């Protein structure tokens, strides 16, 4: 089946996924020792992109909302891959 539409349901799924992942990486026990500065920067970027996604969603601009969500989650995954966040959930994160 070809998926060529970004629906409200799809947006909600990814808002939930990225918001849950963000809450996990914000937990101090999941931040690598000595990487607090990097973690803070990544978390800030994620929060900004999530805010952008909500802005676009309110305008019913689902394409840009979905794009912002993907950037948000990409920042989280980059932090995981770089060892800034210590997480193991391979459903929420791109773990090694």
Protein Blocks (a to p, Z undefined) as FASTA:
>chain_A
ZZfbdcfklmmmmmmmmmmmmmmmmpmklpcghilmmmmmmmmmmmmmmmmmmmmmmnop
aklmmmmmmmmmmmmmmmmmnomaccfbfklpccZZ
